[in-house]
């Protein structure tokens, strides 16, 4: 295992802007389908559309003489901002945060009277963050049976207060900002200065700073302009595929080596697929080419301004198909010219640069791609097109993943996120803390809840293929033993080397090599060590501990552990069936003579309360070819069971304590070894 610095240190200002832009993009991009729907309805049915329909386009009056409301106005005024507000709140605090964020967003919508996209991007995350903080005040202090009452009324009351804050406080501020920014844009248009924005936008794209500009300013202002004028030039300031296409065409004719060979494929992906980041490595290889991108951008914007052309809605992704689909009815000639002339200008400037300057590193496209991924902060989905089909895939001996900095977040993923992943997380957390890195967060999650926000993801080898499609940026480590896998030492070394190299290099990216690992995976739903160590009393009781189990087979042992949970009223009979289903899918054998059967993720509705059962088999039973002497049945709600699993994990990583468990003659001895978890 080794790491090496492959990129220059990133300045904190750029990283912060990049993260801010990514956050804004995270609110907009999931809702692009709704923007496209609104754009199509607008282009088709408004008074100046292709098929004017008063009832849909919202113009004229109905038979009763009342003005037609239509779809266009309500969608832009209410639907789109509410979707953004909900998404922003959900990003911070899941569905509960999304609901409160949407309530707060309604306040700014009504208070302003204009499309409130910027207001939604403020109120959504604010609602999610504030309700998360409010919930933390009484976390663990609510009496059983009152959780739903407290949760619903706290969300409702706080949401109402946020709506009033949005109505009276945020809406006037955002309205003033929108008016000021709109005046600036109009000034640039009136004075022919709008093309100069390419001087900032094109370099920002290559540095992955464009999201903050595009989704934070241009899209909200463009929507408002489109509503007023039926189209907006702002949607194409950043999304025009022409500048990138010109650079790639120049490489096709005047490039050398791998860059020339890969340029045709990259051009197709860029122009038709709309993945603009694929041309960024070509610019990073020859930084002077940023002048070609700027020239192309300025030419395209000037063409749009001269022809008074624009789009009716954002073009995302920036494919020529998306651009044409969102083009205003009277702007097809201007938009197509803007793309073609932008590509021509970019091609001409790039061709001059490529023919008159030579650099020894021109052929090192792989290095430029690595630098691009380092600046992006995660692996590029199209990097294999530039560096070969093997990029980003697991090899027989190991794999390589680009780390955008030190390892700070590790997630264990299993089917339900309930048992094996929680214990594995506890074991690795203790190892990393012992190595001197207590700030590294080790959490657990169900595979269904994975996202792309973690540095390292660990899964059982039988679950790796399920985790891969969800994850793309993290080092993915497959294990067959959650209790004492040798992979844990490799992960600890990865943490140590990435943090050490980051401190020495000032935060550069790293290439992390892990033997037997794959460069994919990340997780989401998290549980901290403090939460794992502070569960409620009664999870494991003496009645649920059996020192001499009667079962002689794996399935019978699962039934025995499950019946103990059933007898306590913790689960219904359907949960035991789900325990068998889980075992057929992936073994719950953990190592150190331990198995922890539990239900599938879909079986959580069968759980009535959190509980753990422990059954000892002194002579051992066969568990898919492994000897098991201890079977721990698990049923958990809201992570209440994790503290006992953490205690069990600590015991089973200590051979002396495992021997004590084998020799225990009373139930109290077992409970004592698990840390008197109910005291």
N, C-alpha and C positions, 0 to 999 in steps of 0.2 A: 504493500500500500504506500502510495506517495502522493504528495501534492506539489504543485508548482505554480508560481504566479505567472499568469499569461496576459495580464492587462495592466495598464497604468492605473494608479490609484484614482478612484472617483472622488471628485470634490463633493463635500457634503451638500452644497447648495444644489448641484445638479441632481443628486440622489433624491433630495427632498422634493424638488419639482417633479421628478420622474414618478415618485411614489404618489404625489398628489394627483398627477395626471392619470396614473393607473387607477386610482380610486374614483376619479370622475368618470373615466371610461367604463369602470365596472358598473356604474349606475346607468349609463346610456346604452352600452352595447347589448345587454340582455333584452332591451326594449326596442331595438332597431326594427324588428318586425312590425311593431305598432306604428313606428314612424313611416315605414314603407307603405303600410296600409293607408295611413292618413294621406300620404303623398299621392298615392294612386287615386284615391277618392277625390282629392282636390283637383288633380290633373284632368280627371274625367268629367266631373259633375258641376264644378263651379261655373259661373256665368260665362267665363272666357275659356272653359275647358273643352275637351273633345266632344263630350256628349252632355251639354248643359241640362241638368235636371233640377228645377227649383226646389223640390222637396228634399233632395239629397245635398245639393250644393249650398242651400241656405240663402237663396236670394228670391225676390218677389214675394207674393202673398198667396195664401191658400184660398179656397172657395169662400171661407168666412171673412176674408179680408185681413186676417192676421198674418204677420210676417212669418215666412218659413224659417224654422230653426236649422234644419238640415243636420248633416253629420259632421261637416268640416269644423264648424265652430266649437261644438261641445267636445269633440275629440281633442282638439288642440288646447282648449281651455281647461278641461277637466281630466280626460283620460290619460294623456301623455304625462302631465306633471304628477298625477297621482301614482302612475306606474313608476316614475323615477323616484318619487318620495318613498314609496314602499320598498323598492329595490335598495335604496340607500340605507334605510333602516334595517332591512334584512341582512345586509352586509355586515352591520355592526352587531346585531343581536337577534339574528334568525327571524322567524316569522313574527314573534312578539314585537321585536323592534320595528319590523316592517309595518305592522298595523298602526303602532303609535306614530311612526314617521308619516304615514299616509294621512292620519288625522291632523297632524300639525300642518302638513302641506295644504290641506283644504283651507286652512285659515289664510295662508298667503294668497291662494288662488282667488278667494272671494274678496280679500282685502285689496288686491291690486287691480283686478278687473282686466288684466292682460295675461297672456300665457306666461306662467311663472316657472320656467325651467330652472333658473338660477335659484329662485326661492325654494323649489323642490329639492335641489341639490344641497341646500342648507338645512331645511327642516327635516328631511328624511334621516340623514345620519345623526342629526341632533336629537331627534325623537328616539332613535335606537340607543344612542349612547346614554341619554338621561334615564330612560326606563331601566337600562341595565344597571346603572348606579343605584337607582331607587330599589330595585329588587335585591341588590347586595346588602341593603340596610337590614332587611328582615330575613335574609336567607338562613334557613335552618331554625328559625324562631317561630314559625307559624304552627299552630296546633293542628294535629291530624284532623282532616275533615273540612278545614277552612281554607285549604290551598286555592281551590277554584274561586271562592268568594273574594279572597284577597287579591289574587292575580287579575281577575276580571275588573274589579272596581279600581285597583291601582292604575291599570292601563287606561281605563275609561276616564278617570278623574284627571290623570296627568295629560292624556291626549287632549281633553277639553281645554286645559290650561295652555297647552302648546298651540292649539288652534287660535286661541285668543291672542297669544303672543305673536303668532304669525300675522294675524289680522291687523293688530294695532302697531306692532313694532317692526317686524321683519319686512312686511310687504312694502311700506313706504320707502325703506332703505333700498331694497332691491329694485323697486320701480325707478327710483332716482338714478341708481347705477346703470340700469338698462337704458334709460333715456340719455344719460351722459355718454355711454359707450356707443349708442346708436348715432349720436351727433358726431362723434369722432369718426366713425365709419363713413357717414355721409360727407363729412369734410374731406376725407381722403378721396372719395369718389368724385366729388364736385371739382376737386383740384387736380385730378388725374394722378394722385399719389398712391392709390391702392396697390399697384404692382410692386411698390417698394416693400410691401409686407413679406414678399418672398425672401428678402435678405434675412429675415428672422425665421420664417416658417420652414424653409428647406433645410438649413442646418439643424433646426430643432427636430425635424423628422429623423434624421440620421442619428441623433443623440437620444431618441425616444422621449423627447420632451413635448412632442406635438399634442399629446392627449390633453394636457393642461390647457393649451391654447384652443384646440379644436372643440373639445367637449365642454370646456369651461366658459368659453366666450363665443366662438364662431357659431356653433350650433344653436344656442339659445337666441342669439341676435338674428341668425338666419331664419329661424322659425318665425320670429316676430315680423321680419321683413317680408317673408313669404306670405304671411297672413294678410299683410297690408297691400302688397304689390302683386301677389300671385306667384312670385319667384324670388330667388335671392342668389346673388353672385358669391356670397360668403360660403356656401356649401362646397364650392370648388376651389377655394384658396388652398386647401391642403389635400383634397381628395383627387385632384387631377392626375391621372396616370401618365400623362405625357412626358414630364421631366424624367421620370425613372426609365420610361421606355427608351427615350433618346440615348441615355447613358448605356443601357444594355445593348442597343443596336450598334453603338460605337465600339463596344467590346467585341461584338460579333465580327466586325470588319477589321478593326485595328488592334485588338487585344492579342495576348499571347498565352500559351500554355493552358492551364486549367481554367483560367478566367474566360478565355475565348471559347473553349469547348463547352462550358456550362452556361454561357450567356443566352443561347437560344431557348433552352428550357426555362431559365429564369425569366426571360421576357414573356413567355406564355403565361407563367404563373402570375407575374406582376400585372400584365395588361388584362388578361381575361379572368384570372382568379381574384385579383384585387389585393393580393398580399404584397404590399409595397416594401416591407422590410427585406424582401429577398434581394433588392438592389443595394442595400446599405453597405454590405461588405465590399462591393466594387468601389464605392466611394471611399471607404476607410482605407482601402489598399492604395488609392491615389487621392489624397485629400484635396488636391486642386480641382478634382471633379465636382466639388461642391459648387464651383462657379457655373458649371454646366447646369446643375439642378436649379440654381438661382435664375439663370438666364431663361430656362424653360418655364419656370414658375411665373416670372415677370411677363413673359410673352403670352402665356395663357390667360393671365388675369387682364392684361391690356386688351386682348382680343374680346374677352367677355364684356369688358367695360365699353368698348367701342360699339359692339353689336347689341348692347343692352340685353344680354342673355343671362340665364341662371337656371337653377334647379328649383323644384317645388318642395323638396325635402332632402335630408342628408343622403348621400350615396355611400352606403356601407355594406360590404367592403368597397374599396375604391376601384372596383372593376369597371371596365367600359360598359358592361351590361347594366350594372347598377346606375351608372351615370346617365345612360340613355333612358333607362326606365323612369328616372326622376326628372328628366328634362321638361321644362315648361313647353307648352304647345308652340309658342312663338320663338323658341330658342334653339331648335335643333341645329340649324346652320351655324349659329354662333358657338354653341357648345362643342360640336364636332370640330369646327375650325380651331377652337381653343386647345383641344387635345392634340390635334395634328400639328399645329404651329408650335406648341410647347415641346412636342417630341422633336420637331425639326431643329428648333433653336438649341435644345439640349444636345442633340446629336452632333450638330456642327461644332459647338464649343468643346464637347468631349472628344471629338475626333482630332481637333487641333492639339488638345492636351496630350492625348495618347500618342500622337505621331511626333510631337516635338520634344517630349520628355520621356526619359527612360529611367526606370528604377529597378534595382536588383530584386526587390521584394514583390514585383508585380505578379509573379506566379504563385505567391503564397496566399492563395485564397482561403485556405483552411485557417491560417492564423488570423486573417481579417474577420472570418466568420466567428471565431472564438472571441475576438474583441467585441464584435457586434453583440453576441450573446451576453458577454460580461456587462456591457452597458445597459442591455435590456433588463438584466437581472434574472433571466431564466433562459432555458434552452429554446431555440427557435423551432417552430413546427416545420419549417421548410429548409432547415440547414442541411439535411441530407442531400438535397438537390445540388447544393454547392460543393459539398465535401465528400460526396459518395454515399452510396446506399447504406454503408455500414455505420455511418455516423449516428450515434444515439441509440445503438442497439447492443444487446448483450453479446459478448463473445464467449468462447469456451473457457478461456482463462480468466476473464474479468470484463469490466466495462469502465467507460470513462464518462463522467458527468461534469458539466460546467457549474461550479458553485460561484455565485455572485458575491461571496463573502464568507465569513466564518459560519460554521454550523451552529444555529441557535434553536431550531425547531425540529424535533424528531417525533414521528407518530408511528404507533403500532396499529395495524389494521387487521381486523378479523371479520367474520361474517356478521356478528351481532354487535361487536364493540362492547361486549359485556364481560367475558371471562378471560380467555387466553390472552387477548391483547392487553387487558388491564394488568395481568400478572407479569407479562413480558415487559411492559412499560415500567413497572415497579423495579424489576431486576436491573434493567439498563439504567434507570434513573439513579439507582444507588451506585452503580459502577462509575457513571459519569461524575457524580458528586464526589466520589472518593478520589477521582483523578484530578479534582480541583476546578471543576467547571459547574458550580451550582446554578449558574444563570441559564444554562442550556435547558430548554423546556422539553420534557419527554411526556407525551400524551398518548391517548388511545382513541380509536374511532371505529365505527362500522364502515365497511367498504362502501356501502351505499351513500355514506356521508363524506366521502373523500373529496377534496378539492386540490388546487394546485398551489398551495401556499406554504408548503413545508420544505425543509432542506433534505431530510432523509425520511424514507418510509420503509417500515419493516413489515413483512407479511409472511405467513406460512407458505412454504413452497407450493402447496396445492392451490393457493389463492392468488398467486402472482399474476396469472393471466387475467383474472377478473379485475385486478387493481390497475393494470397497465393502461387500459383505454381511458381511465379517468385522470391519470397523472402523466405529466410530461417533463417536469423540471427538476425533480428531486432524484437523489441517489436512492435506488430501490434495492433493498437487501432481502433476500429470501432465506428463511431459516426452516429447519425441521424440528427444532427443539426450543421452546420459548424460555425454558428455565436456565439452561447453561450452554447456549450455543456459542461456539468459538467466534461466530460473526460479531458478537458483542464487543470483543476486544478490538476487532477491526474498526467498529464504529467509534469506540473510544479513541483510537489512534487517529481516525479521521477528524474527530472533534478537536483533538489536541493540535494536530498539524494545521488544520484550517484556521484555527484561532491564532496560533503562533505566527503563521505566515501572514495572516491579515494584519496583525499588529506590526510586523516588520515592514510590510509593503504599504501600509496606510489604507487598507480596505480594498485591495485589488481582487480580481476574480481568481478562482483556483480550478485546476483540473484535478478531480479526485478520482483515484483509481481504487476500486474495491474488488478483491478477488471473489468471483462467484456472485457478484451483484449486478443489477441492471439499472440503467440510467433513467428509470421512470418511477413515478409514484409520488404522492403527497397525500396528506390527510386533512381532516377538518375537526369534527366535534372533539373537544378537548376536556381533560380533567387534570388539574394540577395536583402536585404532591400533597399540598395542604388539604385539598378537597378529599383526596384519597385517604387521608389520615384522620378525618374528622367526621366519620359517619355516625348515624344514630345508633342507640342501644337496641339490642334484640335481633340483630342480623344473624348471629350464630348463638344458639342456646344449647344447653346441655341435652335437651330432648332430641336435638338434631345431630348428635354425635354418636356413632355406633363403632365400638372398638373391634367387633368381630362380625364382619359382614357375612351374610348367608349365600350371596351370589357366587357362582363359579365361572360365569361367562361375562363378556363385556356388556351385552345387552341386558342381562339380568342385573348387573351392577348399576347400569343407568336407571333401570326401573326402581332399584332399591333407593338410590339417592334421590330420584324424583318423587317417590312416595313420601319420603321424609318432608320434602317441600310441600307436597299436597296435604299431608296430615296437619301441617302448621297453618293451612289456609293461605299460603303464599301464592299458590298457582292453582289452576284447574287442570283437569286431566289432559286437556289438549296440549298443555306445555310439555308433558312427558313425551307425547308423540313427536313434538318439535325437537326434543333433545335427541331422539333417535335419528330424526331427519338431519340434524346438524352433524351427527357423528358419521352418517353415511356420506355426507358432503366432504367434510374435512375432519380429520382426527383431532380430538381434544387432548391427546397425550402431550404432556408438558416436559417430560424428563424427570429424573430423580424419583421414579416410581409413582408419579403423580399424574392423574387425569382430572379434568374439570368439565364434565359434560354440562351443556346448557343449551337453551333453545336457539332457534334461528332469529334473525332480525325481525322477521315477519310475525314471530310468536309473542312479541312483547305485550300484545293485548290480552294474553292469557295469564299475565303476571298481576297479582292483586297487591302484593307488597314485597319488599326486598327480603331475601333470606338466603342462607347458605347451609348446606348439609355436608357432613364429613363422615365417610364410611371407611374403616380400615379393614384390609384383607391380609392378615399375617402371612398366609402362604402365597399370596400373590395370585393374580389372574392374568390371562393372556389378553392383551389389548392391541390387536392388529400386529402381533409379533413382538410387542414390548411388554415387559413385566410391570404390572401396576399393583401397588399395595395400598394406595390412598386414592379414593374417589371423592371429589368435592363437587357437589351439585350446586349450581348457581342460578339465581333468579334476581334480577336487579332492576329497580326503577330510579331514575334520576341520579344514578351513580352512587346511591346510598350504600351499596355493597362493596365499593372499591376499597374501603379501609381494611376490611377483613382479607380481601384478596391480596392487598399489599403486604399484610402481616404474613399470610401463607407463603407468598413469594419469598419473603426474607428467610422464612424457616427452611424452605426447600432448596435454597442455595447454600445452606450451611449443612455439611455432611454430619456434623456432630448433633445438630438439632434433629435431623432426619432420623438418626439412630435413637435419639430420645423418644421421638414419636413412635418408632417401632417397639420400643420397650415400655411405653406408657401402660399403666394398669388401671388408670381411672380417667374419666372424662375430664375432670378438673385439670389434670396434667396436660391434656391436649389444649384446653382453653388457655392455660397459663403460657404454653409455648407460642400460641398465636397472639400473645401480647395482651391478654385480658381485654379483648376488644370491646366488651360490653360494659366496662367499668366507667 
